[in-house]
Amino acid sequence: MTAFKPVDATIGGLLIGIAAGIYMLLSRRVAGNSGVLKAFVVGPRDTKVAYLLGLVIAGVAMYHALPDLAFDEPTRATTLYFLWGIVMGIGTSLGNGCTSGHGLCGISRLSVRSFVAVPIFMITAIISSSTDSYVRMGHFEFGSPAPAHMIDRRTLLVSLSAVAVLVLTLIPTVVAHRRTAKAEQPSAAVGVWCGLCAGVGLAIGGMVRPSCVQAALAPHRLDLTLWVLFLVALGTTFAFYRVACRFARIAEACAPHGTRAAVDHKLVLGAALFGAAWGATGFCPGPLIVTVAAQPTSTNALLTLLGNVVGVLLCDATEVKAAHRALHGALCGRATNGSAVIPTAKAADATPTIPPPSPPASPASESAEGATAAPSAEQPLATVAELRAALSAGAVVLDVRPAVGAEATESDGGAVFRTIVGARSILWEGGQMHAGALAPIATSTQIVVICRTGNRAARAAAFLLKHGYSNVLNGGGPAGPSDLWAALVAGRGELSFPLGGLQQLRSAEGSSTLTYVLTDASSKEAIILDPVAEHIERDLEHVHKLGCTLTLALNTHVHADHVTGSGGLKQAVRGLRSYISAASGAHADVKLSPGEVVTWAGGQRHLKVLATPGHTNGCLTFHDEAMGAVFTGDALLIDGCGRTDFQQGSAQTLYESIHTQLFSLPPSTLVMPGHDYKGRSFSTIGTERQVNPRLTQTKADFVSLMANLGLPHPKKMDVAVPANMVCGV
């Protein structure tokens, strides 16, 4: 017989919500318990496993503190729990979430997928629990609600003691987090603390008691404890996520508006299967872990957990088989990110001669793996042992995808572009890799190549081996075999970016300009950064294919190497507005000043304006904080920067701009430059701050270097600058 315990539920809900909120603020991750369990079973084993450890500690501690009050007595064992566990594992894998991942974190992120999944698994759980009640009782019974009981004195004392311990341990946890954050590594201490806080909340709030859960889901004796706990936890999580999104500018705290992960049959089926298993057993992944840790001899809980693991493995095995099939003829994907030191080629270890690259590929050929010509040989996937050994030996990780929204893969937080901390961007395009980007890498260097699934990486690795690199492994990718990606993440860490509808378009007219198109799926608006006059038709066709309307054209500065496409786009698109820095003195519809925010997509999308003069006096950087990316124009380039010998250029000003405005951003911030001449797509602030050969020098050395580059002026300078002062027309 259960009793409604509103105080217990409130305390438990607060602790669960605080755990989810702190985990987002410090780890920038969604605290989904099904994801925690999946990470332990198939990887990646990062802070999520530390979170699981916290749940286990909470279970052991709470069982010793409240053995009779917090947990149910074990019931008679039946293999049905194992079967329902399998259903639960399959459901959480297909739906990519459970009561915590979708119910708390997903709704707090305002995720469309979660708003669909939660009512499905709630309704299915109610039906399942009611059916189970009917089978046991032989009839449906609609009884009166369970009476309310005040919190037990012992439970109150344990709750206050647990809160005191959590408060005292939070300070060293934050200190440990700050130390690891400087190295762009996830903090295990944060995972343990948040798991401990959540586990204590689950135990105090009654979520670890199947009788309490099923009483909330079945009609015969409605116990509102679960519902009060859920609402309190949701409200607390929601408040933390709003702080994380609006003030801490953490992209994961808000579902990206530019792209919505598909609400497909997998989500619907997964949510329904999870709900059915939750209602039938009274367990979901988080409480299940806590219960097994507290009562390892509780056979039904153990059977449910084992079944859950089997279900996760069944789904993972299916995904791995699909990935292997893809390696032999399907498409791969597309995108990039980086931050590691590349060993420099020595005189006795020369860089091999590589044919010059083909002209830049079209957007379509860049994005489809296997769409371009490639060497006939393909490098097979590495083994986990080979990857671990290579990473331990200091291997360089090369990501051969462009950093675009189409390269996104599914994760607990929705569709994001995932790469490895320290990975360097060298595109695989036209069947080759750029010799200039490979030049600093010695031929004896251990290299791990990644893409989205491993298909492009197989061709790129074979290409490198063919041209003299002796130690090259195919590391797969985030949509490839999960054990390989888990090994990469465990060795180096993972970065993820909700790039949404971002597309990076390369100029073929000689300036190597990178134009960016950002689209918003909700409003169907699009904006363009640094358009080129020769590519107006290409850009408009790209936007049209996406079913969007171009509304804004932004220039980072007055360009000297090409004529901007802003004027031509204004003539082609009615109502389009052009933007440029007020300091540039150029004509535009809107003249921007430092600190302003460009809003679009009905006010849902934002670009913060950062002043980064030095290349010219009017250079701007646009910071998309939700995306976690900066569009740096000609100020900061990959392994370089813009020149400073014309157009009011100043090496001293540029050095100060980059160090104060850009290098002060989080190390994980994605750098999207305005040019690249060596077949690369992206970098990170952390990488450039560590290894940029120009900007790691002292200011005096930098000024001297920039004064002695001896570069010829851009060929189109005399035409481009006057035209760009009047919007390119």
Secondary structure, DSSP 8 states (H G I E B T S, - for coil): ---B-HHHHHHHHHHHHHHHHHHHHHH-S---HHHHHHHHHHS--SHHHHHHHHHHHHHHHHHHH-TTTSS-------THHHHHHHHHHHHHHHHT--IIIIIIIIHHTT-HHHHHHHHHHHHHHHHHHHHHHHHHHSS--------B----HHHHHHHHHHHHHHHHHHHHHHHHHHHHHTTT---HHHHHHHHHHHHHHHHHHTTT-HHHHHHHHSSTT--THHHHHHHHHHHHHHHHHHHHHHTS--GGGS--SS------HHHHHHHHHHHHHHHHHS--HHHHHHHHHH-TT-HHHHHHHHHHHHHHHHHHHHHHHHHHHHHTTS-------------B-BTTB---------S---HHHHHSTT-S---S----B--HHHHHHHHHTT-EEEE-S---GGG-EEETTEEEEEEETT-EE---BTTB--HHHHTTB-TTSEEEEE-SSSHHHHHHHHHHHHTT--EEEE---TTS-HHHHHHHHHHH-EEEE--TT-EEEE--SSS-BEEEEEE-TTT-EEEEES-BGGGHHHHHHHHHHTT-EEEEEE-SS--SSS-BSHHHHHHHSTT-EEEEEGGGT---SEEE-TT-EEEETTTTEEEEEEE--SSSTT-EEEEETTTTEEEEETTEETTEE---SSTT--HHHHHHHIIIIITTS-TT-EEEESB-SSS---EEHHHHHHH-TTTTS-HHHHHHHHHT------TTHHHHHHHHTTTT-
